[in-house]
Amino acid sequence: MSSVPTLSELIESGVEGRTVLVRSDLNVPLDNGVITDPGRIVASVPTLEALAEAGAKVIVTAHLGRPKGEPDPKFSLAPVAAELAKQLGRNVQLAGDVVGQDALARAEGLTDGDVLLLENVRFDPRETSKDDAERAGLARALAELVDASSHAGPGAFVSDGFGVVHRKQASVYDIAKLLPHYAGTLVESEVRVLGKLTENPSRPYAVVLGGSKVSDKLGVIRALAPKVDTLVIGGGMAFTFLAAQGLPVGTSLLQEDQIDVCKALLDEFGDVLHLPQDVVVADRFAADAESKTVPASEIPDGWMGLDIGPESVKRFAAVLTEAKTVFWNGPAGVFEFPAFSAGTKGIAQAVIKATGGGAFTVVGGGDSAAAVRTLGLDEDGFSHISTGGGASLEYLEGKELPGLAVLSEPNP
């Protein structure tokens, strides 16, 4: 990130009276309109607060969920605006549209230090369009909002939504081609942390990968397996690996089309990959399902694995607590159900113990970060909790992330 202009440089140049568009990642989980984990909102505050305190007129753009390119009340950013106002300790206006008349009128009425949140940017189909011209059209409309309200100097764009920098979208990529662009503090810190995982990490280096689909993690497994000392596999994806060993998996989550791929990975990296030795199985997918712990080689017909077992936790913890670098992405089981949360909690506690022993530990965002908070674990027990699950995985795979690459281009 050394060649990328930063937020501190923007503020040092003077932002009082100027309008700054910030792309934040405010995609938080909701339950009947109530935010269940405000982590991403909290993480967005430092950049927004710094700009507002410096006298900028701040316009924030963000998405929530996956609306189908049109307004949908259940994906409104209204609850996010309320929580953001609480976290910032200042009023946050919410525009009734993305770049329409209400957004324009509110942008023109901003005064120094004001914060305006535009409605869910994915309500506009151009945001996620594969057509470059369509995305550019939305980017121009966003830039016009900035120009309409920035009277003390040129407007600017700050990229602070690390969770979306792997997306080539209008509010992430195209807008940076139209306005002077800068990396926000969150994006800066995320890249700095992930750089430590890729540039000569301290050893032993252990990685824990969980989650449901092995297909989502194949790229990072292939990228990391040759570079790490231990790669622990948990979550639903473990059952495809167990099936690749010829073991019965009952009605557990299984990607049959990935069995041969997993077999090839085990053949090549069998000394690095570690699979569960025992699993907690259930007779159905429900919080109150009947459950029992069985060896990973003896999953009964009609039963599904929903967590790793205590022996697996013990073995994995022994490896993790000795590591000097740990990256964890993906829960070990269905942690949302208390009866199947022990595996994820045990993994997390082992990573916390490693941190206490001097290891550099990173939680790779997404469900892993949600699990830390849901299970009541101390967030300070980890060196870093990322806000971007998919983005952090693609970074570690070595992929070019469009939202980061564009920040290295000369400012317009």
C-alpha positions in Angstrom: 0.0 0.0 0.0 3.0 2.3 0.0 2.1 3.7 -3.4 -1.5 4.3 -2.4 -2.6 7.8 -1.2 -4.0 7.5 2.4 -6.6 9.1 4.5 -4.0 10.9 6.6 -2.6 12.5 3.4 -6.1 13.7 2.4 -6.8 15.2 5.8 -3.4 16.9 5.9 -4.2 18.5 2.6 -7.2 20.1 4.2 -10.8 18.8 3.9 -12.8 21.5 5.7 -15.8 22.4 3.5 -14.9 19.7 1.0 -17.2 16.7 0.3 -15.7 13.2 0.7 -17.5 10.1 -0.5 -16.6 7.1 1.6 -17.3 3.5 0.5 -17.8 1.7 3.8 -18.7 -1.9 4.5 -21.9 -1.8 6.6 -23.2 -5.2 5.6 -24.2 -6.3 9.0 -26.5 -9.3 9.9 -30.1 -8.5 10.8 -32.8 -10.4 12.6 -36.2 -8.9 11.9 -34.7 -5.5 11.4 -32.5 -5.7 14.4 -28.7 -5.7 14.0 -27.2 -8.8 15.7 -23.5 -8.0 15.1 -22.5 -4.3 14.6 -18.8 -5.2 14.1 -18.5 -3.8 10.6 -20.2 -0.5 11.7 -17.9 -0.1 14.6 -14.9 -0.8 12.3 -16.1 2.0 9.9 -16.1 4.7 12.6 -12.5 5.8 12.7 -12.4 6.9 9.1 -15.8 8.6 9.2 -15.0 10.3 12.5 -11.6 11.6 11.3 -13.2 13.2 8.3 -16.1 14.7 10.1 -13.8 16.0 12.9 -11.7 17.6 10.2 -14.7 19.5 8.8 -15.4 17.4 5.7 -19.0 16.9 4.4 -19.1 13.1 4.5 -21.3 11.1 2.2 -21.3 7.3 2.9 -22.2 4.7 0.4 -22.7 1.0 1.4 -24.8 -2.1 0.7 -26.8 -4.5 2.9 -27.7 -8.0 1.8 -28.4 -9.0 -1.7 -31.4 -7.0 -3.1 -32.1 -7.6 -6.7 -31.2 -4.3 -8.1 -34.3 -2.5 -6.9 -35.5 -1.0 -3.6 -36.6 -3.6 -1.1 -37.7 -2.4 2.4 -36.1 -5.4 4.2 -32.7 -4.3 2.9 -33.0 -0.6 3.8 -30.0 0.9 5.6 -32.4 2.6 8.1 -31.3 0.4 11.1 -27.6 0.9 10.0 -28.0 4.7 10.0 -29.4 4.6 13.5 -26.5 2.4 14.8 -23.9 4.4 12.9 -25.2 7.6 14.5 -25.0 5.9 17.9 -21.4 4.8 17.3 -20.3 8.2 15.9 -22.1 10.2 18.5 -23.5 12.5 15.8 -26.6 12.7 13.6 -26.5 10.6 10.4 -29.0 11.5 7.7 -30.3 8.6 5.5 -31.2 9.5 2.0 -34.4 8.0 0.6 -32.6 6.8 -2.5 -29.1 6.1 -3.9 -28.4 9.0 -6.3 -31.9 10.4 -6.8 -33.6 13.7 -5.9 -33.6 13.1 -2.1 -29.9 12.1 -2.1 -29.0 15.2 -4.2 -31.1 17.6 -2.1 -29.5 16.3 1.1 -26.0 16.4 -0.4 -26.5 20.0 -1.4 -27.7 20.9 2.2 -24.7 19.4 4.0 -22.6 21.6 6.2 -19.1 21.0 7.5 -18.9 17.8 9.7 -22.3 16.5 8.5 -22.7 12.8 7.7 -25.1 11.5 5.0 -25.7 7.8 4.4 -27.1 7.0 0.9 -29.7 4.3 0.7 -28.5 0.7 -0.1 -26.3 1.1 -3.2 -27.4 -2.3 -4.5 -30.9 -0.9 -4.9 -29.4 0.5 -8.2 -28.8 -2.4 -10.7 -25.8 -0.5 -12.1 -23.7 -1.1 -8.9 -23.1 -4.8 -9.7 -23.5 -4.7 -13.5 -21.0 -6.6 -15.6 -21.4 -3.8 -18.2 -18.6 -1.3 -17.7 -20.7 1.6 -19.2 -23.6 0.9 -16.8 -21.3 0.9 -13.7 -19.6 4.0 -15.0 -23.0 5.7 -15.2 -23.7 5.1 -11.5 -20.1 6.2 -10.6 -20.7 9.5 -12.5 -24.0 10.0 -10.6 -22.1 9.5 -7.3 -19.4 11.9 -8.3 -22.1 14.5 -9.2 -23.4 14.3 -5.6 -19.9 15.1 -4.4 -19.4 17.9 -6.8 -22.8 19.4 -6.0 -22.0 19.9 -2.3 -18.2 20.4 -2.3 -17.7 24.2 -2.4 -14.3 24.7 -0.7 -12.3 22.6 -3.0 -12.4 19.4 -5.0 -14.2 16.4 -3.6 -12.6 13.1 -2.9 -13.2 9.3 -2.6 -12.1 7.2 0.3 -12.2 3.4 0.0 -12.8 2.0 3.4 -14.9 -1.1 2.8 -12.3 -3.9 2.8 -15.1 -6.5 2.6 -15.9 -5.4 -0.9 -12.5 -4.5 -2.4 -12.5 -7.9 -4.3 -15.6 -6.7 -6.2 -15.4 -4.7 -9.5 -18.4 -2.5 -8.6 -19.4 1.1 -9.3 -19.0 2.3 -5.7 -15.8 0.4 -5.2 -13.9 0.5 -8.4 -15.4 2.9 -11.0 -15.8 5.8 -8.7 -12.0 5.8 -7.9 -11.4 6.6 -11.6 -13.4 9.8 -11.3 -12.4 11.3 -8.0 -9.1 11.8 -6.2 -8.9 8.5 -4.3 -7.5 7.4 -0.9 -7.3 4.3 1.2 -9.2 4.6 4.5 -7.7 3.5 7.8 -9.6 0.2 7.8 -8.4 -0.8 4.3 -4.8 0.3 5.2 -4.8 -1.8 8.4 -6.4 -4.9 6.7 -3.7 -4.9 4.0 -0.9 -4.3 6.5 -2.1 -7.3 8.6 -2.6 -9.7 5.6 0.8 -8.7 4.3 2.3 -10.2 7.5 0.6 -13.5 6.6 2.2 -13.5 3.2 5.6 -12.0 3.7 7.8 -14.2 5.8 5.4 -15.2 8.6 6.8 -16.5 11.8 6.7 -20.3 12.1 5.1 -22.7 12.8 2.4 -21.2 10.6 -1.1 -22.8 11.1 -4.2 -22.2 9.1 -7.8 -23.2 10.1 -10.4 -23.3 7.4 -14.0 -24.1 8.0 -17.4 -23.1 6.6 -19.9 -25.0 4.5 -18.6 -25.4 1.0 -15.1 -26.8 0.1 -15.5 -25.2 -3.4 -15.4 -21.7 -1.7 -12.0 -22.5 -0.2 -10.2 -24.5 -2.9 -8.2 -21.5 -4.1 -6.9 -20.6 -0.7 -6.2 -24.3 0.1 -4.1 -24.7 -3.0 -2.3 -21.3 -2.3 -1.6 -21.9 1.3 -1.0 -25.7 1.6 2.5 -25.5 0.1 3.4 -22.5 2.4 2.1 -23.4 5.9 3.1 -26.0 8.4 -0.4 -27.1 9.3 -3.8 -26.7 7.6 -6.8 -27.7 9.7 -10.0 -28.5 8.0 -13.4 -28.2 9.8 -17.0 -27.2 9.2 -19.2 -28.6 6.6 -16.4 -28.7 4.0 -14.7 -31.4 6.1 -17.2 -34.0 5.0 -16.2 -33.8 1.4 -12.7 -34.6 2.4 -13.8 -37.5 4.6 -15.8 -38.8 1.6 -12.6 -38.5 -0.5 -11.0 -40.9 2.0 -13.8 -43.4 1.3 -15.6 -42.8 4.6 -19.4 -42.7 5.0 -20.8 -39.2 5.8 -24.5 -40.0 6.3 -26.6 -37.0 5.4 -23.8 -34.5 6.1 -23.2 -31.6 3.8 -21.4 -33.1 0.8 -20.2 -31.7 -2.6 -19.9 -34.8 -4.6 -18.4 -33.0 -7.6 -15.5 -32.0 -5.4 -14.6 -35.4 -4.0 -11.9 -36.1 -6.7 -10.5 -32.6 -6.1 -10.3 -33.3 -2.4 -8.7 -36.7 -3.0 -6.0 -35.0 -5.1 -5.3 -32.4 -2.4 -5.0 -35.2 0.3 -2.6 -37.1 -2.0 -0.4 -34.0 -2.5 -0.7 -32.3 0.9 -1.6 -35.2 3.2 1.2 -34.3 5.6 -0.1 -30.8 6.1 -3.9 -31.2 6.0 -5.6 -32.3 9.2 -9.1 -33.6 9.3 -11.5 -34.2 12.2 -11.0 -37.4 14.2 -14.5 -37.3 15.6 -17.7 -35.4 14.9 -20.9 -34.4 16.6 -23.8 -35.8 14.5 -27.5 -35.0 14.6 -30.6 -36.7 13.4 -31.8 -33.5 11.7 -30.7 -29.9 11.1 -32.2 -28.2 14.2 -31.1 -26.6 17.4 -33.0 -29.2 19.4 -32.0 -32.2 17.3 -30.9 -35.5 19.0 -27.1 -35.6 18.9 -24.1 -37.8 19.7 -20.4 -37.9 19.2 -18.9 -40.6 16.9 -15.6 -41.3 15.3 -15.3 -39.5 11.9 -15.1 -42.9 10.2 -18.4 -44.1 11.7 -21.0 -41.5 10.8 -24.3 -43.5 10.8 -26.7 -43.5 7.9 -29.4 -40.9 8.3 -27.3 -38.7 10.6 -25.5 -35.5 9.7 -22.3 -34.0 11.1 -22.9 -30.5 12.6 -19.6 -30.0 14.5 -16.2 -31.4 15.1 -15.9 -33.6 18.2 -13.9 -33.1 21.5 -11.0 -35.3 20.4 -10.6 -33.2 17.2 -10.7 -30.0 19.3 -8.0 -31.4 21.6 -5.7 -32.4 18.7 -6.2 -29.2 16.7 -5.7 -27.1 19.8 -2.4 -28.8 20.5 -1.1 -27.7 17.1 -2.6 -24.2 17.2 -1.3 -23.3 20.6 2.3 -24.1 19.5 2.0 -21.9 16.3 3.6 -18.5 15.9 1.3 -17.4 13.1 -2.4 -18.4 12.8 -5.0 -17.6 10.2 -8.6 -18.8 10.9 -11.4 -18.5 8.5 -14.7 -20.4 8.8 -16.5 -21.9 11.8 -15.9 -25.6 12.8 -19.6 -26.3 13.1 -23.1 -24.8 13.3 -22.1 -22.5 16.1 -25.5 -20.7 15.9 -27.0 -23.8 17.6 -25.5 -24.1 21.2 -25.4 -27.9 21.0 -23.0 -27.6 18.0 -20.9 -24.7 19.0 -18.2 -26.4 21.1 -15.9 -27.1 18.2 -15.8 -23.5 17.0 -15.4 -22.2 20.6 -12.6 -24.7 21.2 -10.8 -23.6 18.0 -11.2 -19.9 19.0 -9.9 -20.5 22.5 -6.9 -22.3 21.2 -6.2 -19.3 18.9 -6.6 -17.0 21.8 -4.1 -19.1 23.8 -1.7 -18.9 20.9 -2.0 -15.1 20.9 -1.2 -15.1 24.6 1.9 -17.1 23.8 3.2 -14.4 21.4 1.7 -15.7 18.2 0.3 -13.3 15.5 -3.3 -14.4 15.0 -5.8 -13.3 12.4 -9.5 -14.1 12.3 -10.5 -13.9 8.6 -13.8 -12.1 8.8 -17.3 -13.3 7.9 -18.8 -16.1 10.0 -15.6 -16.5 12.0 -15.8 -12.9 13.3 -19.5 -13.4 13.9 -18.8 -16.5 15.9 -16.2 -14.8 18.1 -18.9 -12.2 19.1 -21.8 -14.7 19.3 -19.9 -17.0 21.6 -18.9 -14.2 23.9 -15.2 -14.5 23.3 -12.8 -11.6 24.0 -12.1 -9.9 20.7 -8.8 -8.6 22.2 -7.7 -12.2 22.4 -6.8 -12.1 18.7 -4.2 -9.9 17.0 -6.6 -8.9 14.3 -10.3 -9.6 13.3 -10.8 -8.9 9.7 -14.0 -7.3 8.3 -13.7 -9.1 5.0 -14.0 -12.8 4.7 -14.0 -13.2 0.9 -11.6 -10.3 0.4 -9.1 -11.7 2.9 -9.2 -15.2 1.3 -8.6 -13.8 -2.2 -5.8 -11.6 -0.9 -4.1 -14.7 0.5 -4.7 -16.6 -2.7 -2.6 -13.9 -4.4 -5.5 -12.6 -6.6 -5.6 -9.0 -7.7 -8.4 -7.2 -5.9 -9.9 -4.6 -8.2 -10.8 -2.2 -5.4 -7.2 -2.1 -4.2 -5.6 -2.1 -7.6 -7.5 1.0 -8.7 -6.2 2.9 -5.7 -2.7 2.5 -7.1 -3.6 4.3 -10.3 -2.7 8.0 -10.6 -5.4 10.3 -9.2 -7.6 11.9 -11.8 
